[in-house]
Amino acid sequence: MKTIYLDNAATSYPKPSEMIEAMRIFQENIGANPGRSGHGRSIDAGRTLYETREALAKLFHIDDPLRVVLTKNSTEALNIALLGALRPGDHVITTGMEHNSVMRPLRHLESHGIELSVVSSSPQGELDPADLSKTFRKNTKMVVMTHASNVTGTIQPVAEVGRIVREKDGVMFCVDAAQTAGALPIDVEAMNIDLLAVTGHKSLFGPQGTGALFIREGLDKRIAPLMMGGTGSRSEFEMQPDFMPDKYESGTPNTPGYAGLCAGLNLIAKTSLEAIRQKEMSLTARFLDGLGQMRSHVAVFGPNNAARQTAVVSFNIQDVTPSDAALFFEEEYGILCRPGLHCAPSAHRNIGTFPQGTVRFSFGFYNTKQDVDDALTAVGRLAAR
């Protein structure tokens, strides 16, 4: 039985051969610690990091690559932004469709004196910016939101929210782009994004353990580092560097991983973001159309429109729990998917699927039309029972 991988929202698979080769070449030919020595291999390792920053900056329309902090994932990036910027008495606005990478730090901060407003979305997971705009207070310091839901794939109006936030003095706009970096166009200038958190192991075709945080110029003065230690710079001082990106990058980095991430970013540039988006939209539309023929037994959550969502589809089959469905799909058809709450209980409450959750099929660039058709056959067989 062949394996059909439909869990790309968790991590993309397979990884491109270019990524694997770049990591191998780094380990075999460089292998040194960047910034910690003056020899050629250490310099080459540092160049690997800078080339990754450059590729990230180009993809997201960031003017200065040194505004890009390299992290181990989007969760670390969000923790830097939230824990580093917010203080007791500050007010924060977020949405009802957030992943726990946003909600858990915010709930922690709420227990330590910040004020939190959670703006509900529609049953399809779509935010109305007008609802958010009514929530601002005099002490509002940040709006933080996902670009697209990891549960329903719903694409949120980030650019419109960015315009609203930019009109507010001293309010930062933080975007969680874990699901959209490499899948949708992101322009930090056009969208007025101050803080952008991304992960490398999903649509950027990088390995696990890589990510980044963009910090707009001047905001680093307001954001404390998450941890402190050796940076390879200013070694004569026992105080943490106060300049970008060293302020937020303590400890030996995952340089082999960033070599792989850089290769993934180069593949996106070569293939084009538009081509990737069009293919994933086509696969999603094909699957949604097929599910539409089973609506008497299958409930689909989210926009149910490939143009308004990423390649993520959540559904439930009548009288079948998500976990039982996922087990059936794997054992009978070799389909790997994810059931349950997807680390996003707030989103499931918003769409009415808490506490059982949903079955999530998430397609990627390396899936085929045959994968979609086989998935529809599997869903149809289980629904017919």
C-alpha positions as CSV (number, residue, x, y, z in Angstrom):
1,M,0.0,0.0,0.0
2,K,1.4,3.4,-0.9
3,T,1.5,6.2,1.6
4,I,-0.4,9.4,0.9
5,Y,0.9,12.3,3.0
6,L,-1.9,14.8,3.8
7,D,-0.4,16.4,6.9
8,N,1.5,19.3,5.3
9,A,0.0,21.8,7.8
10,A,2.0,20.1,10.5
11,T,5.2,19.8,8.4
12,S,5.7,19.5,4.7
13,Y,6.7,16.2,3.2
14,P,8.6,15.1,1.2
15,K,11.3,17.6,1.5
16,P,13.0,18.7,-1.8
17,S,16.3,17.0,-2.7
18,E,17.9,20.4,-2.9
19,M,17.3,21.0,0.9
20,I,18.7,17.6,1.8
21,E,21.8,18.1,-0.4
22,A,22.4,21.6,1.0
23,M,22.5,20.2,4.5
24,R,24.8,17.4,3.5
25,I,27.2,19.8,1.8
26,F,27.3,22.1,4.8
27,Q,28.1,19.2,7.2
28,E,30.7,17.7,4.9
29,N,32.4,20.8,3.7
30,I,31.9,23.5,6.3
31,G,30.7,22.2,9.7
32,A,32.1,25.1,11.7
33,N,30.4,27.4,14.2
34,P,29.5,30.8,12.7
35,G,30.9,33.8,14.4
36,R,32.8,31.8,17.1
37,S,36.1,31.7,15.2
38,G,38.1,33.6,12.7
39,H,39.0,30.8,10.3
40,G,37.6,30.3,6.8
41,R,35.1,27.7,7.7
42,S,33.6,29.7,10.5
43,I,33.3,32.6,8.1
44,D,31.6,30.4,5.5
45,A,29.2,29.2,8.2
46,G,28.4,32.9,8.9
47,R,27.8,33.5,5.2
48,T,25.3,30.6,5.2
49,L,23.3,32.4,7.9
50,Y,23.4,35.7,6.1
51,E,22.3,34.2,2.8
52,T,19.3,32.7,4.6
53,R,18.4,36.1,6.0
54,E,18.7,37.6,2.5
55,A,16.4,35.0,1.0
56,L,13.9,35.5,3.8
57,A,14.1,39.2,3.4
58,K,13.5,39.0,-0.4
59,L,10.5,36.7,0.0
60,F,8.8,39.0,2.5
61,H,9.9,42.3,1.0
62,I,12.1,43.3,4.0
63,D,14.6,46.0,3.2
64,D,17.3,45.0,5.6
65,P,18.2,41.3,6.1
66,L,19.6,42.2,9.5
67,R,16.0,42.8,10.7
68,V,15.5,39.1,10.4
69,V,16.1,37.1,13.6
70,L,16.8,33.4,13.0
71,T,14.8,31.2,15.4
72,K,14.1,27.5,15.8
73,N,10.4,27.8,14.8
74,S,7.5,30.3,14.7
75,T,6.7,29.5,18.3
76,E,10.0,30.8,19.5
77,A,9.6,33.8,17.2
78,L,6.1,34.6,18.7
79,N,7.4,34.1,22.2
80,I,10.2,36.7,21.6
81,A,7.6,39.1,20.2
82,L,4.9,38.6,22.9
83,L,7.0,38.0,26.1
84,G,9.6,40.6,25.0
85,A,7.2,43.4,24.2
86,L,4.3,43.3,26.6
87,R,4.2,44.5,30.2
88,P,1.6,44.4,33.0
89,G,-1.1,47.0,32.2
90,D,-0.8,46.6,28.4
91,H,-3.8,45.7,26.3
92,V,-3.5,43.1,23.5
93,I,-6.1,42.2,20.8
94,T,-6.2,38.8,19.1
95,T,-8.7,36.7,17.3
96,G,-10.7,33.6,18.1
97,M,-8.8,31.6,15.4
98,E,-5.4,31.5,17.0
99,H,-3.0,28.6,17.4
100,N,-1.7,27.9,21.0
101,S,1.6,29.4,19.9
102,V,-0.2,32.7,20.3
103,M,-2.8,31.8,22.9
104,R,-0.6,30.2,25.5
105,P,1.9,33.0,25.7
106,L,-1.0,35.5,25.9
107,R,-2.8,33.6,28.6
108,H,0.4,33.4,30.5
109,L,0.8,37.2,30.2
110,E,-2.8,37.7,31.1
111,S,-2.2,35.9,34.4
112,H,0.7,38.4,34.9
113,G,-1.3,41.6,34.4
114,I,-1.8,42.2,30.7
115,E,-5.4,42.8,29.4
116,L,-6.5,40.5,26.6
117,S,-9.4,41.0,24.1
118,V,-10.3,38.0,21.8
119,V,-12.3,39.0,18.8
120,S,-14.7,36.3,17.5
121,S,-14.7,35.3,13.9
122,S,-17.6,34.0,11.7
123,P,-18.5,30.3,11.8
124,Q,-16.2,29.9,8.8
125,G,-13.3,31.4,10.8
126,E,-13.3,34.7,9.0
127,L,-12.5,37.9,10.9
128,D,-14.4,41.1,10.3
129,P,-11.9,43.9,10.7
130,A,-14.7,46.2,11.8
131,D,-15.2,44.0,14.9
132,L,-11.5,44.3,15.7
133,S,-11.4,48.0,15.2
134,K,-14.0,48.5,18.0
135,T,-11.7,46.8,20.5
136,F,-8.9,49.3,20.8
137,R,-8.3,51.0,24.1
138,K,-5.9,53.8,25.2
139,N,-3.5,51.2,26.6
140,T,-3.6,48.9,23.5
141,K,0.0,47.9,22.7
142,M,-0.3,45.1,20.1
143,V,-2.6,43.3,17.7
144,V,-1.5,39.7,17.1
145,M,-3.2,37.4,14.7
146,T,-2.7,34.4,12.4
147,H,-2.5,35.0,8.6
148,A,-4.4,31.7,8.0
149,S,-5.9,29.2,10.3
150,N,-4.2,25.9,10.7
151,V,-7.6,24.3,11.4
152,T,-9.8,25.6,8.5
153,G,-7.2,27.3,6.3
154,T,-9.2,30.5,6.4
155,I,-7.1,33.4,5.1
156,Q,-7.5,36.4,7.3
157,P,-7.7,40.1,6.1
158,V,-4.1,40.9,7.3
159,A,-3.6,43.8,5.0
160,E,-6.8,45.5,6.1
161,V,-6.1,45.0,9.8
162,G,-2.5,46.3,9.2
163,R,-4.0,49.5,7.8
164,I,-6.2,49.9,10.9
165,V,-3.3,49.3,13.3
166,R,-1.0,51.7,11.5
167,E,-3.4,54.5,12.3
168,K,-3.1,53.8,16.0
169,D,-0.1,55.5,17.7
170,G,2.4,53.1,19.3
171,V,0.5,49.9,18.5
172,M,2.5,47.0,17.1
173,F,1.1,44.5,14.6
174,C,2.3,41.0,14.9
175,V,1.4,38.3,12.4
176,D,1.7,34.5,12.8
177,A,2.5,33.3,9.3
178,A,3.4,29.7,10.2
179,Q,0.7,28.5,7.7
180,T,1.3,31.0,4.9
181,A,5.0,31.7,4.6
182,G,5.8,30.1,1.2
183,A,2.2,29.5,0.4
184,L,0.8,33.0,0.1
185,P,2.4,36.4,-0.8
186,I,3.5,38.3,2.2
187,D,4.8,41.9,2.0
188,V,5.6,43.4,5.4
189,E,5.5,47.0,3.9
190,A,2.3,46.7,2.0
191,M,0.6,44.9,4.9
192,N,2.0,47.2,7.6
193,I,3.4,44.2,9.5
194,D,5.7,45.2,12.4
195,L,6.5,41.6,13.6
196,L,6.3,38.6,11.3
197,A,6.8,35.1,12.8
198,V,7.5,32.2,10.3
199,T,8.5,28.6,10.5
200,G,10.9,26.9,8.1
201,H,9.6,23.4,8.1
202,K,6.2,23.9,6.4
203,S,5.7,25.7,3.1
204,L,9.2,27.1,3.1
205,F,10.5,23.6,2.4
206,G,13.1,23.8,5.1
207,P,13.9,21.3,7.9
208,Q,12.4,21.2,11.3
209,G,14.1,23.4,13.9
210,T,14.2,26.5,11.7
211,G,12.2,29.7,11.7
212,A,12.5,33.5,11.8
213,L,11.1,36.7,13.2
214,F,11.1,40.0,11.4
215,I,11.3,43.0,13.7
216,R,10.6,46.4,12.2
217,E,13.3,49.0,12.7
218,G,13.1,50.7,16.1
219,L,10.9,48.1,17.7
220,D,13.9,46.1,18.9
221,K,14.4,48.9,21.5
222,R,11.0,47.9,23.0
223,I,11.4,44.1,22.8
224,A,13.6,42.2,25.4
225,P,15.4,39.0,24.3
226,L,13.9,35.7,25.3
227,M,17.3,34.4,26.4
228,M,20.8,35.7,26.7
229,G,24.3,34.3,26.2
230,G,27.1,33.9,23.7
231,T,26.5,35.5,20.3
232,G,30.0,35.5,18.9
233,S,30.0,39.3,19.0
234,R,31.2,41.8,21.6
235,S,32.8,39.0,23.6
236,E,34.7,41.5,25.8
237,F,31.4,42.6,27.4
238,E,29.3,40.6,29.8
239,M,26.1,42.4,28.8
240,Q,23.8,41.2,26.1
241,P,24.4,43.0,22.7
242,D,21.7,45.6,22.0
243,F,21.8,45.5,18.2
244,M,20.0,43.3,15.6
245,P,20.0,40.4,15.1
246,D,22.5,39.4,17.8
247,K,20.3,40.7,20.6
248,Y,17.9,37.7,20.0
249,E,20.3,35.0,18.8
250,S,22.2,33.6,21.7
251,G,23.8,30.2,21.5
252,T,25.1,28.1,18.6
253,P,22.5,28.3,15.8
254,N,21.2,25.4,13.7
255,T,23.4,26.3,10.8
256,P,23.0,23.1,8.9
257,G,19.2,23.6,9.2
258,Y,19.5,27.1,7.8
259,A,21.5,25.9,4.9
260,G,18.6,23.6,4.1
261,L,16.1,26.4,4.7
262,C,18.0,28.6,2.3
263,A,17.8,25.9,-0.4
264,G,14.1,25.7,0.2
265,L,13.7,29.4,-0.2
266,N,15.7,29.3,-3.4
267,L,13.4,26.6,-4.7
268,I,10.4,28.8,-4.0
269,A,12.1,31.7,-5.9
270,K,12.8,29.4,-8.8
271,T,9.4,27.8,-9.0
272,S,7.5,31.0,-8.1
273,L,5.1,31.6,-5.3
274,E,2.2,32.0,-7.8
275,A,2.8,28.6,-9.3
276,I,2.9,27.0,-5.9
277,R,-0.3,28.7,-4.8
278,Q,-2.1,27.8,-8.1
279,K,-1.3,24.1,-7.7
280,E,-2.3,24.0,-4.1
281,M,-5.6,25.8,-4.9
282,S,-6.3,23.4,-7.7
283,L,-5.8,20.4,-5.3
284,T,-8.0,22.0,-2.6
285,A,-10.8,22.9,-5.1
286,R,-10.8,19.3,-6.4
287,F,-11.1,17.9,-2.9
288,L,-13.8,20.4,-1.8
289,D,-15.8,19.6,-5.0
290,G,-15.6,15.9,-4.2
291,L,-16.7,16.5,-0.6
292,G,-19.6,18.5,-1.8
293,Q,-21.1,15.3,-3.3
294,M,-21.1,13.8,0.1
295,R,-22.7,16.6,2.1
296,S,-25.4,14.4,3.6
297,H,-22.8,12.5,5.5
298,V,-19.8,14.9,5.6
299,A,-19.6,18.3,7.3
300,V,-16.9,20.7,6.0
301,F,-15.7,23.5,8.1
302,G,-14.2,26.8,7.0
303,P,-14.8,28.9,3.8
304,N,-15.3,25.8,1.6
305,N,-13.7,27.9,-1.1
306,A,-10.1,27.2,-2.3
307,A,-9.5,30.9,-3.1
308,R,-10.3,32.0,0.4
309,Q,-8.2,29.3,2.2
310,T,-4.9,27.6,2.2
311,A,-4.6,23.9,1.2
312,V,-6.1,22.9,4.5
313,V,-9.5,21.2,4.8
314,S,-11.2,20.3,8.1
315,F,-14.2,17.9,8.0
316,N,-16.2,15.4,10.0
317,I,-18.0,12.3,9.0
318,Q,-21.4,11.6,10.5
319,D,-21.3,9.2,13.5
320,V,-17.5,8.8,13.2
321,T,-15.0,10.3,15.6
322,P,-12.1,12.2,14.1
323,S,-9.6,9.7,15.7
324,D,-11.5,6.7,14.3
325,A,-11.6,8.3,10.9
326,A,-7.9,9.0,10.9
327,L,-7.1,5.4,11.9
328,F,-9.3,4.1,9.1
329,F,-7.7,6.3,6.5
330,E,-4.2,5.2,7.5
331,E,-4.9,1.5,7.9
332,E,-7.1,1.1,4.8
333,Y,-5.6,3.7,2.4
334,G,-2.2,4.7,3.8
335,I,-3.4,8.3,4.2
336,L,-1.6,10.3,6.9
337,C,-3.7,13.1,8.3
338,R,-4.3,14.8,11.6
339,P,-7.5,14.4,13.8
340,G,-8.4,16.3,16.9
341,L,-7.9,19.9,18.0
342,H,-4.7,20.8,16.1
343,C,-3.2,22.8,19.0
344,A,-6.0,25.4,18.4
345,P,-8.9,24.9,20.9
346,S,-9.9,28.5,20.5
347,A,-10.4,28.0,16.8
348,H,-12.4,24.9,17.3
349,R,-14.6,26.7,19.8
350,N,-15.1,29.4,17.3
351,I,-16.3,27.0,14.5
352,G,-18.3,24.8,16.9
353,T,-16.2,21.7,16.8
354,F,-14.8,21.7,20.4
355,P,-14.1,19.3,22.1
356,Q,-13.9,16.5,19.6
357,G,-12.2,18.5,16.8
358,T,-12.1,17.5,13.2
359,V,-10.2,15.5,10.6
360,R,-7.7,17.7,8.8
361,F,-6.4,16.9,5.3
362,S,-3.7,19.4,4.3
363,F,-2.3,19.2,0.8
364,G,1.1,20.4,-0.3
365,F,3.1,21.2,-3.5
366,Y,4.2,17.6,-3.9
367,N,0.7,16.1,-3.7
368,T,-1.0,15.0,-6.9
369,K,-4.5,14.9,-8.3
370,Q,-4.4,11.1,-7.8
371,D,-3.7,11.7,-4.1
372,V,-6.9,13.8,-4.0
373,D,-9.0,11.3,-5.8
374,D,-7.7,8.5,-3.5
375,A,-8.6,10.6,-0.5
376,L,-12.1,11.2,-1.8
377,T,-12.5,7.5,-2.4
378,A,-11.5,6.8,1.2
379,V,-13.8,9.5,2.6
380,G,-16.7,8.2,0.5
381,R,-16.2,4.6,1.6
382,L,-16.2,5.6,5.3
383,A,-19.2,7.9,4.9
384,A,-21.1,5.2,3.1
385,R,-20.8,3.0,6.2
